[in-house]
Amino acid sequence: MSDEELRIAKGRLVKLWDAYETLEKENKNNLRTLKELEEKVREKERILSTLRELLDTRDTETRKLEIQKTSLQNQLEDLKVRLEESTMALEKERARYKKLYLITEEMELEAEELKKGIAERDRWFRENLESLSEISTIIKLRGDITQKTRVSRGTDYELERVRPGARDLSLDDIKAESEEEKETTFQRVDGKEEGKKELMGLPGVDREKAETLIKAGYSSIDKLKDVSPFELVKLDGITPTMARKISEHVKAV
């Protein structure tokens, strides 16, 4: 081989060596870059793993929250139902207490009327007790006077037996006295008024309610004994409480 060919071959070897060194440097750089990329990939994988764990944790928490939400919704529905039931019960209790309040007011009014009726009865008895106690004596005296007047026709002896001092009275005086006693002690009795007074002795019955009972055909206590409270409630001014008390009173008489 000539020198020229050796020179050319040597030049090629130098070029090949330079290319080899360049490739080696590039290879080292590529290896370093590859290592860096692999490290970055591993870092990314660690980050992804951490993110997966976080997602799993979040999914678990989300599922728990959804379960709690469902449970709370069920509890909320149950509480709504209970609230509606409590509201209805409260309204019923309010209505019941309102009725009780009205009944209490009615009973207070009835108690006041009873007090007035008792006071009126006591006053009437105080005013008429003396007259009532004397009425039997007056009836007997009048009967004796009338009988002796018919029999005696002016006999002084018989008149003296009836009443001391009658000897000095004439027949006309005796007749006038008899008529006066008859007029003062035996006044004409109004049956309707007597029935009204009898009915006014019932619990809570005043003059107006007594007139209502009389108009309905219940003119005495005896006519009320077979009447139910349901029939009495139909009358104006007669409350259920009053009807019950009237029925109990007339059955106890």
Protein Blocks (a to p, Z undefined) as FASTA:
>chain_A
ZZklmmmmmmmmmmmmmmmmmmmmmmmmmmmmmmmmmmmmmmmmmmmmmmmmmmmmmmmm
mmmmmmmmmmmmmmmmmmmmmmmmmmmmmmmmmmmmmmmmmmmmmmmmmmmmmmmmmmmm
mmmmmmmmmmmmmmmmmmmmmmmmmmmmmmnnopaklmmmmpghklmpcfklmmmmmmmm
mmmmmccddfklmmmmmmmmpghiafklmmmmmmnopabfklmmmpcfklmmmpghiafk
lmmmmmmmmmmZZ
